[in-house]
């Protein structure tokens, strides 16, 4: 593992940890559906960062379960945060149109 990978991984950990911590603070202070979905998306993204780092370090293998040659876990972990963000934005758009 090169220095560039270590710096990239470290920055993803630090920035992701700060974002996740702040998201959990927001979670404890709001009951708004859109904000809750953004918080869940942020936490899911940090989970992706942690599992990707563990895979890079050789501690876990995420490519063991495949469907037609496509690894399931990396596909899910990469897309779930954006799914939650998209649903949150949709909730905001629908709410604005109903006002």
N, CA, C and O atoms as a MOPAC input file, in Angstrom:
PM7 MOZYME 1SCF
protein

 N      0.86000 1    -1.17600 1     0.00000 1
 C      0.00000 1     0.00000 1     0.00000 1
 C      0.90100 1     1.23100 1     0.00000 1
 O      1.78100 1     1.38000 1     0.84700 1
 N      0.66000 1     2.10100 1    -0.96100 1
 C      1.47400 1     3.29400 1    -1.10400 1
 C      1.00800 1     4.42500 1    -0.20500 1
 O     -0.06700 1     4.36900 1     0.39200 1
 N      1.83700 1     5.44300 1    -0.12400 1
 C      1.53200 1     6.60400 1     0.69700 1
 C      0.25400 1     7.29100 1     0.22100 1
 O     -0.54200 1     7.75900 1     1.03500 1
 N      0.05900 1     7.35300 1    -1.09500 1
 C     -1.14200 1     7.99900 1    -1.61900 1
 C     -2.41000 1     7.26900 1    -1.17800 1
 O     -3.41600 1     7.91100 1    -0.87400 1
 N     -2.37400 1     5.93100 1    -1.14100 1
 C     -3.53100 1     5.17100 1    -0.67100 1
 C     -3.77400 1     5.38500 1     0.82100 1
 O     -4.92100 1     5.47200 1     1.26000 1
 N     -2.71900 1     5.46900 1     1.58100 1
 C     -2.85000 1     5.68700 1     3.02500 1
 C     -3.45100 1     7.06200 1     3.30100 1
 O     -4.33000 1     7.19700 1     4.15200 1
 N     -2.98100 1     8.07800 1     2.58500 1
 C     -3.51500 1     9.42900 1     2.76800 1
 C     -4.98100 1     9.49000 1     2.34600 1
 O     -5.80300 1    10.09400 1     3.03400 1
 N     -5.30600 1     8.86600 1     1.21800 1
 C     -6.69500 1     8.85000 1     0.75500 1
 C     -7.59100 1     8.13200 1     1.75200 1
 O     -8.65600 1     8.64100 1     2.10300 1
 N     -7.17700 1     6.96100 1     2.21100 1
 C     -7.96900 1     6.19700 1     3.16400 1
 C     -8.11000 1     6.95600 1     4.48500 1
 O     -9.19400 1     6.99900 1     5.06700 1
 N     -7.03700 1     7.54100 1     4.94600 1
 C     -7.07600 1     8.29800 1     6.20000 1
 C     -7.99200 1     9.50700 1     6.11500 1
 O     -8.73400 1     9.79600 1     7.05400 1
 N     -7.94100 1    10.21000 1     4.99600 1
 C     -8.81500 1    11.37600 1     4.85100 1
 C    -10.27400 1    10.95600 1     4.76500 1
 O    -11.14300 1    11.64200 1     5.30300 1
 N    -10.56200 1     9.83300 1     4.09200 1
 C    -11.94300 1     9.33400 1     4.03900 1
 C    -12.43100 1     8.95300 1     5.43500 1
 O    -13.58900 1     9.19300 1     5.77700 1
 N    -11.54500 1     8.35700 1     6.24400 1
 C    -11.91500 1     7.99900 1     7.61300 1
 C    -12.22300 1     9.23500 1     8.44900 1
 O    -13.25300 1     9.29700 1     9.12100 1
 N    -11.33100 1    10.21300 1     8.40500 1
 C    -11.48600 1    11.40900 1     9.25500 1
 C    -12.70600 1    12.22200 1     8.82900 1
 O    -13.54200 1    12.56400 1     9.66600 1
 N    -12.81600 1    12.53100 1     7.55400 1
 C    -13.93900 1    13.34200 1     7.08600 1
 C    -15.25100 1    12.57300 1     7.24700 1
 O    -16.26900 1    13.15600 1     7.62100 1
 N    -15.22900 1    11.27400 1     6.96800 1
 C    -16.42400 1    10.45000 1     7.15600 1
 C    -16.84100 1    10.36100 1     8.60800 1
 O    -18.03300 1    10.38100 1     8.91600 1
 N    -15.86400 1    10.26300 1     9.51100 1
 C    -16.17600 1    10.19900 1    10.93500 1
 C    -16.80600 1    11.50400 1    11.41900 1
 O    -17.76300 1    11.47900 1    12.19300 1
 N    -16.28100 1    12.63600 1    10.97200 1
 C    -16.84800 1    13.93500 1    11.35200 1
 C    -18.27500 1    14.05700 1    10.82000 1
 O    -19.18100 1    14.46000 1    11.54800 1
 N    -18.47000 1    13.70800 1     9.55400 1
 C    -19.81700 1    13.78600 1     8.96100 1
 C    -20.78900 1    12.85500 1     9.67200 1
 O    -21.93400 1    13.23200 1     9.92000 1
 N    -20.35300 1    11.65800 1    10.00000 1
 C    -21.22000 1    10.70200 1    10.68800 1
 C    -21.54200 1    11.17900 1    12.09700 1
 O    -22.68500 1    11.05700 1    12.53700 1
 N    -20.57100 1    11.71200 1    12.80500 1
 C    -20.81200 1    12.24200 1    14.14600 1
 C    -21.83600 1    13.37500 1    14.10300 1
 O    -22.76800 1    13.40600 1    14.90600 1
 N    -21.66000 1    14.29600 1    13.17000 1
 C    -22.60500 1    15.41200 1    13.05000 1
 C    -23.98500 1    14.92000 1    12.61800 1
 O    -25.00200 1    15.45300 1    13.06100 1
 N    -24.02300 1    13.90300 1    11.75200 1
 C    -25.30700 1    13.34000 1    11.33000 1
 C    -26.04000 1    12.72300 1    12.51300 1
 O    -27.25800 1    12.86100 1    12.62800 1
 N    -25.31000 1    12.04600 1    13.39100 1
 C    -25.94300 1    11.45700 1    14.57100 1
 C    -26.44500 1    12.54900 1    15.51000 1
 O    -27.48500 1    12.38100 1    16.14600 1
 N    -25.72900 1    13.65900 1    15.60500 1
 C    -26.21900 1    14.79100 1    16.39800 1
 C    -27.52200 1    15.33400 1    15.81900 1
 O    -28.45600 1    15.63400 1    16.56300 1
 N    -27.58800 1    15.46300 1    14.49800 1
 C    -28.81500 1    15.92600 1    13.84700 1
 C    -29.94800 1    14.93200 1    14.10300 1
 O    -31.08400 1    15.32300 1    14.37200 1
 N    -29.62400 1    13.64800 1    14.01700 1
 C    -30.61300 1    12.59300 1    14.21800 1
 C    -31.26400 1    12.71900 1    15.58900 1
 O    -32.47400 1    12.53500 1    15.72300 1
 N    -30.47700 1    13.03000 1    16.59700 1
 C    -31.02100 1    13.12200 1    17.95500 1
 C    -31.85100 1    14.38600 1    18.17800 1
 O    -32.56700 1    14.48700 1    19.17400 1
 N    -31.76000 1    15.34900 1    17.26100 1
 C    -32.46500 1    16.61800 1    17.45500 1
 C    -33.61400 1    16.84400 1    16.47300 1
 O    -34.29600 1    17.86600 1    16.55500 1
 N    -33.83900 1    15.91500 1    15.55300 1
 C    -34.90100 1    16.12000 1    14.57300 1
 C    -35.70200 1    14.84600 1    14.38100 1
 O    -35.20400 1    13.74000 1    14.59100 1
 N    -36.92800 1    15.01900 1    13.98500 1
 C    -37.78200 1    13.88500 1    13.63700 1
 C    -38.30300 1    14.04800 1    12.21100 1
 O    -39.26200 1    13.38300 1    11.81700 1
 N    -37.67900 1    14.92200 1    11.44800 1
 C    -38.07800 1    15.16900 1    10.07300 1
 C    -37.63900 1    13.99700 1     9.19700 1
 O    -36.48900 1    13.56200 1     9.26300 1
 N    -38.55100 1    13.49400 1     8.38400 1
 C    -38.28200 1    12.32000 1     7.56100 1
 C    -37.10300 1    12.53400 1     6.61500 1
 O    -36.23400 1    11.66900 1     6.50600 1
 N    -37.06700 1    13.66400 1     5.93800 1
 C    -35.99000 1    13.91900 1     4.98000 1
 C    -34.62900 1    13.94300 1     5.67700 1
 O    -33.66800 1    13.35000 1     5.18700 1
 N    -34.55000 1    14.61600 1     6.80300 1
 C    -33.28100 1    14.68400 1     7.52700 1
 C    -32.88100 1    13.31300 1     8.06100 1
 O    -31.69700 1    12.97600 1     8.07500 1
 N    -33.84800 1    12.52700 1     8.49600 1
 C    -33.53900 1    11.17900 1     8.98800 1
 C    -32.94700 1    10.32400 1     7.86200 1
 O    -32.00900 1     9.56000 1     8.08900 1
 N    -33.49300 1    10.45500 1     6.65200 1
 C    -32.97200 1     9.69000 1     5.52400 1
 C    -31.56900 1    10.14300 1     5.12900 1
 O    -30.74000 1     9.32300 1     4.73400 1
 N    -31.30100 1    11.43500 1     5.23300 1
 C    -29.95000 1    11.93900 1     4.95500 1
 C    -28.96100 1    11.41300 1     5.99600 1
 O    -27.83200 1    11.05700 1     5.66100 1
 N    -29.38500 1    11.36700 1     7.24400 1
 C    -28.53300 1    10.82200 1     8.30300 1
 C    -28.23500 1     9.34800 1     8.03900 1
 O    -27.08500 1     8.92000 1     8.13700 1
 N    -29.26100 1     8.57400 1     7.70600 1
 C    -29.05800 1     7.14600 1     7.43500 1
 C    -28.13300 1     6.96100 1     6.22800 1
 O    -27.28600 1     6.06700 1     6.23300 1
 N    -28.28600 1     7.78800 1     5.20300 1
 C    -27.39900 1     7.72100 1     4.04400 1
 C    -25.95900 1     8.03000 1     4.41000 1
 O    -25.03600 1     7.39700 1     3.89600 1
 N    -25.76100 1     8.99600 1     5.29200 1
 C    -24.40800 1     9.35900 1     5.73000 1
 C    -23.77500 1     8.22800 1     6.53400 1
 O    -22.60600 1     7.90000 1     6.33200 1
 N    -24.53400 1     7.63800 1     7.43400 1
 C    -24.02100 1     6.51900 1     8.22900 1
 C    -23.71800 1     5.32300 1     7.32200 1
 O    -22.70700 1     4.64600 1     7.50100 1
 N    -24.59500 1     5.06800 1     6.35200 1
 C    -24.35900 1     3.96500 1     5.41100 1
 C    -23.09800 1     4.21500 1     4.58200 1
 O    -22.34200 1     3.28700 1     4.29400 1
 N    -22.88100 1     5.46500 1     4.20400 1
 C    -21.66900 1     5.79100 1     3.44200 1
 C    -20.41700 1     5.53500 1     4.28300 1
 O    -19.42200 1     5.02300 1     3.77100 1
 N    -20.46300 1     5.88400 1     5.55200 1
 C    -19.30900 1     5.63300 1     6.41000 1
 C    -19.08500 1     4.13200 1     6.58400 1
 O    -17.94500 1     3.67400 1     6.66200 1
 N    -20.16800 1     3.37600 1     6.64400 1
 C    -20.02700 1     1.91700 1     6.68400 1
 C    -19.32900 1     1.39700 1     5.44400 1
 O    -18.51100 1     0.48100 1     5.52400 1
 N    -19.64900 1     1.97800 1     4.30200 1
 C    -18.97700 1     1.61200 1     3.05200 1
 C    -17.49000 1     1.93800 1     3.13000 1
 O    -16.65500 1     1.14500 1     2.69500 1
 N    -17.15600 1     3.10100 1     3.68200 1
 C    -15.74300 1     3.49900 1     3.81900 1
 C    -14.99800 1     2.50500 1     4.70200 1
 O    -13.89600 1     2.07300 1     4.36300 1
 N    -15.59600 1     2.14300 1     5.83100 1
 C    -14.93800 1     1.22400 1     6.77000 1
 C    -14.76400 1    -0.15200 1     6.12900 1
 O    -13.67500 1    -0.72300 1     6.18200 1
 N    -15.81800 1    -0.68500 1     5.52800 1
 C    -15.70700 1    -2.00900 1     4.92000 1
 C    -14.74900 1    -2.02300 1     3.72800 1
 O    -14.04700 1    -3.01100 1     3.50900 1
 N    -14.71700 1    -0.95200 1     2.97000 1
 C    -13.76100 1    -0.87300 1     1.85600 1
 C    -12.32800 1    -0.87400 1     2.37900 1
 O    -11.45000 1    -1.51300 1     1.80000 1
 N    -12.10000 1    -0.15900 1     3.47000 1
 C    -10.75800 1    -0.13900 1     4.06500 1
 C    -10.38400 1    -1.52300 1     4.59300 1
 O     -9.25300 1    -1.97600 1     4.41500 1
 N    -11.33200 1    -2.18700 1     5.23700 1
 C    -11.05400 1    -3.53300 1     5.74900 1
 C    -10.75400 1    -4.50400 1     4.60800 1
 O     -9.91400 1    -5.39400 1     4.74200 1
 N    -11.44900 1    -4.32500 1     3.48800 1
 C    -11.18100 1    -5.18100 1     2.33600 1
 C     -9.80700 1    -4.87600 1     1.74400 1
 O     -9.07600 1    -5.79100 1     1.36700 1
 N     -9.45800 1    -3.59900 1     1.66200 1
 C     -8.14900 1    -3.20900 1     1.14100 1
 C     -7.02700 1    -3.77200 1     2.00300 1
 O     -5.98200 1    -4.17500 1     1.49100 1
 N     -7.24800 1    -3.79800 1     3.31900 1
 C     -6.24500 1    -4.32600 1     4.24100 1
 C     -6.25200 1    -5.85100 1     4.30100 1
 O     -5.40400 1    -6.44500 1     4.96700 1
 N     -7.19200 1    -6.48600 1     3.61800 1
 C     -7.24200 1    -7.95000 1     3.57600 1
 C     -7.92400 1    -8.59400 1     4.75900 1
 O     -7.75900 1    -9.79300 1     4.98400 1
 N     -8.68600 1    -7.83200 1     5.52300 1
 C     -9.34000 1    -8.38100 1     6.70900 1
 C    -10.70200 1    -9.00800 1     6.40400 1
 O    -11.14100 1    -9.91400 1     7.11300 1
 N    -11.36300 1    -8.53300 1     5.36300 1
 C    -12.64000 1    -9.11400 1     4.94000 1
 C    -12.62900 1    -9.24800 1     3.42200 1
 O    -11.86600 1    -8.57700 1     2.72700 1
 N    -13.49100 1   -10.12800 1     2.92500 1
 C    -13.66900 1   -10.26100 1     1.47800 1
 C    -15.12700 1    -9.98100 1     1.17700 1
 O    -16.01500 1   -10.69200 1     1.64600 1
 N    -15.36900 1    -8.94700 1     0.39600 1
 C    -16.73300 1    -8.55200 1     0.07200 1
 C    -17.20700 1    -9.14900 1    -1.24900 1
 O    -18.36900 1    -8.98800 1    -1.62300 1
 N    -16.32400 1    -9.83000 1    -1.94900 1
 C    -16.68800 1   -10.34300 1    -3.26800 1
 C    -17.04800 1   -11.82800 1    -3.26300 1
 O    -17.07700 1   -12.45700 1    -4.32000 1
 N    -17.32000 1   -12.39100 1    -2.09300 1
 C    -17.60800 1   -13.81900 1    -2.02100 1
 C    -18.99800 1   -14.16300 1    -2.54300 1
 O    -19.18700 1   -15.23500 1    -3.11800 1
 N    -19.97000 1   -13.28000 1    -2.35400 1
 C    -21.32500 1   -13.53300 1    -2.83800 1
 C    -21.49000 1   -12.81600 1    -4.17400 1
 O    -21.38800 1   -11.59200 1    -4.25600 1
 N    -21.74500 1   -13.59700 1    -5.21400 1
 C    -21.91700 1   -13.00700 1    -6.54200 1
 C    -23.20900 1   -13.50500 1    -7.17600 1
 O    -23.67200 1   -14.61300 1    -6.90800 1
 N    -23.76500 1   -12.66800 1    -8.01000 1
 C    -24.91200 1   -13.05300 1    -8.82900 1
 C    -24.52100 1   -12.77500 1   -10.27100 1
 O    -24.30900 1   -11.62600 1   -10.66000 1
 N    -24.43000 1   -13.83700 1   -11.05500 1
 C    -24.00700 1   -13.74200 1   -12.45500 1
 C    -22.67900 1   -13.00700 1   -12.62000 1
 O    -22.49600 1   -12.23900 1   -13.56400 1
 N    -21.76500 1   -13.25100 1   -11.69900 1
 C    -20.43600 1   -12.66400 1   -11.77700 1
 C    -20.29900 1   -11.28100 1   -11.18100 1
 O    -19.21000 1   -10.70600 1   -11.19800 1
 N    -21.39900 1   -10.72700 1   -10.64500 1
 C    -21.35600 1    -9.39200 1   -10.04300 1
 C    -21.34200 1    -9.54300 1    -8.52100 1
 O    -22.23100 1   -10.17000 1    -7.94500 1
 N    -20.33500 1    -8.96900 1    -7.88100 1
 C    -20.24200 1    -9.02500 1    -6.42000 1
 C    -21.37800 1    -8.22400 1    -5.79900 1
 O    -21.55600 1    -7.05000 1    -6.12400 1
 N    -22.14500 1    -8.84200 1    -4.91200 1
 C    -23.35700 1    -8.24400 1    -4.36700 1
 C    -23.04900 1    -7.15900 1    -3.33700 1
 O    -23.58300 1    -6.05400 1    -3.43400 1
 N    -22.19700 1    -7.45500 1    -2.35200 1
 C    -21.95900 1    -6.50500 1    -1.26700 1
 C    -21.34600 1    -5.17600 1    -1.71500 1
 O    -21.81700 1    -4.12700 1    -1.27700 1
 N    -20.32600 1    -5.17400 1    -2.55900 1
 C    -19.81800 1    -3.87700 1    -3.02500 1
 C    -20.87500 1    -3.07500 1    -3.78600 1
 O    -20.93700 1    -1.85200 1    -3.66500 1
 N    -21.69900 1    -3.76200 1    -4.56400 1
 C    -22.75800 1    -3.08500 1    -5.30800 1
 C    -23.76100 1    -2.43100 1    -4.35400 1
 O    -24.15000 1    -1.28000 1    -4.54900 1
 N    -24.17200 1    -3.16400 1    -3.33300 1
 C    -25.13600 1    -2.63400 1    -2.35500 1
 C    -24.50800 1    -1.50000 1    -1.55600 1
 O    -25.10600 1    -0.43300 1    -1.42000 1
 N    -23.30300 1    -1.72300 1    -1.02200 1
 C    -22.66200 1    -0.71500 1    -0.17400 1
 C    -22.39900 1     0.59000 1    -0.91200 1
 O    -22.45800 1     1.66400 1    -0.31200 1
 N    -22.11600 1     0.50900 1    -2.18600 1
 C    -21.84700 1     1.71100 1    -2.96700 1
 C    -23.11900 1     2.49600 1    -3.25800 1
 O    -23.09500 1     3.72600 1    -3.27800 1
 N    -24.22500 1     1.80100 1    -3.48300 1
 C    -25.43700 1     2.46000 1    -3.93900 1
 C    -26.44700 1     2.80100 1    -2.85300 1
 O    -27.27800 1     3.68500 1    -3.06300 1
 N    -26.41200 1     2.14500 1    -1.71600 1
 C    -27.40500 1     2.40300 1    -0.66300 1
 C    -27.37700 1     3.84900 1    -0.15700 1
 O    -28.44700 1     4.43100 1     0.01500 1
 N    -26.21700 1     4.45700 1     0.09000 1
 C    -26.24300 1     5.85100 1     0.54700 1
 C    -26.94300 1     6.78600 1    -0.44600 1
 O    -27.74400 1     7.62900 1    -0.04100 1
 N    -26.64900 1     6.64300 1    -1.73100 1
 C    -27.30200 1     7.50000 1    -2.72600 1
 C    -28.79800 1     7.22100 1    -2.81500 1
 O    -29.58100 1     8.12400 1    -3.11100 1
 N    -29.19500 1     5.98800 1    -2.56300 1
 C    -30.61700 1     5.65500 1    -2.54200 1
 C    -31.32000 1     6.41300 1    -1.41900 1
 O    -32.38800 1     6.98600 1    -1.63100 1
 N    -30.72700 1     6.41900 1    -0.22800 1
 C    -31.31300 1     7.15900 1     0.89500 1
 C    -31.33000 1     8.66000 1     0.62200 1
 O    -32.31200 1     9.33300 1     0.93700 1
 N    -30.25700 1     9.19300 1     0.04200 1
 C    -30.23500 1    10.61800 1    -0.29600 1
 C    -31.31900 1    10.94700 1    -1.31500 1
 O    -32.00300 1    11.96200 1    -1.18800 1
 N    -31.47900 1    10.10100 1    -2.31700 1
 C    -32.49600 1    10.33200 1    -3.34400 1
 C    -33.89900 1    10.32700 1    -2.74900 1
 O    -34.72500 1    11.17200 1    -3.09200 1
 N    -34.16500 1     9.38500 1    -1.86800 1
 C    -35.48400 1     9.33400 1    -1.23000 1
 C    -35.70300 1    10.57500 1    -0.37800 1
 O    -36.80500 1    11.12200 1    -0.35300 1
 N    -34.66500 1    11.02600 1     0.32000 1
 C    -34.78200 1    12.23400 1     1.13700 1
 C    -35.11200 1    13.44700 1     0.27200 1
 O    -35.98300 1    14.24300 1     0.62400 1
 N    -34.42800 1    13.58800 1    -0.84500 1
 C    -34.69500 1    14.71500 1    -1.73600 1
 C    -36.08700 1    14.62600 1    -2.33900 1
 O    -36.75000 1    15.64400 1    -2.53900 1
 N    -36.52700 1    13.41100 1    -2.62800 1
 C    -37.87900 1    13.21800 1    -3.13600 1
 C    -38.91900 1    13.63000 1    -2.09000 1
 O    -39.92500 1    14.25600 1    -2.42500 1
 N    -38.67900 1    13.28500 1    -0.84600 1
 C    -39.57700 1    13.69100 1     0.24500 1
 C    -39.65700 1    15.21500 1     0.31500 1
 O    -40.74200 1    15.77100 1     0.48400 1
 N    -38.52600 1    15.88600 1     0.18700 1
 C    -38.51000 1    17.35300 1     0.22900 1
 C    -39.28100 1    17.93500 1    -0.95200 1
 O    -40.06200 1    18.87100 1    -0.77700 1
 N    -39.07300 1    17.39800 1    -2.14500 1
 C    -39.78000 1    17.89600 1    -3.33900 1
 C    -41.27600 1    17.69600 1    -3.19500 1
 O    -42.04900 1    18.61400 1    -3.46900 1
 N    -41.69500 1    16.52400 1    -2.77500 1
 C    -43.12300 1    16.25300 1    -2.61000 1
 C    -43.73200 1    17.16000 1    -1.54100 1
 O    -44.83700 1    17.67500 1    -1.70900 1
 N    -43.01500 1    17.34700 1    -0.46300 1
 C    -43.50800 1    18.20900 1     0.62300 1
 C    -43.68200 1    19.65000 1     0.13500 1
 O    -44.66300 1    20.30900 1     0.47900 1
 N    -42.73100 1    20.13600 1    -0.66300 1
 C    -42.80400 1    21.51900 1    -1.17200 1
 C    -43.97600 1    21.69000 1    -2.13200 1
 O    -44.62200 1    22.73800 1    -2.14200 1
 N    -44.25300 1    20.67200 1    -2.93500 1
 C    -45.35400 1    20.76600 1    -3.89400 1
 C    -46.71200 1    20.73800 1    -3.19900 1
 O    -47.68900 1    21.26900 1    -3.72500 1
 N    -46.77700 1    20.13000 1    -2.03600 1
 C    -48.04600 1    20.02300 1    -1.32900 1
 C    -48.36300 1    21.27700 1    -0.52200 1
 O    -49.47900 1    21.42900 1    -0.02700 1
 N    -47.40500 1    22.16100 1    -0.38900 1
 C    -47.64100 1    23.38100 1     0.40000 1
 C    -48.30400 1    24.44800 1    -0.40700 1
 O    -48.57100 1    25.53400 1     0.10700 1

